[in-house]
């Protein structure tokens, strides 16, 4: 994720305003699940949605708006 935001609209705004250094100092990335590159897109999307719900990363507690 060389952009620092992975094309997330909310993170893009922060990095545009405060810079990539701010993001590197204040955000962390964690791998929650591993899936093979052969995994179908529907499964990946389903699991991503699961974790967004489980971690309350949509809305007030996170930057996921989808």
PyMOL commands that set and color helices and strands:
alter all, ss='L'
color gray80, all
select helices_A, chain A and resi 9-18+20-26+41-54+59-61
alter helices_A, ss='H'
color red, helices_A
deselect
rebuild
show_as cartoon
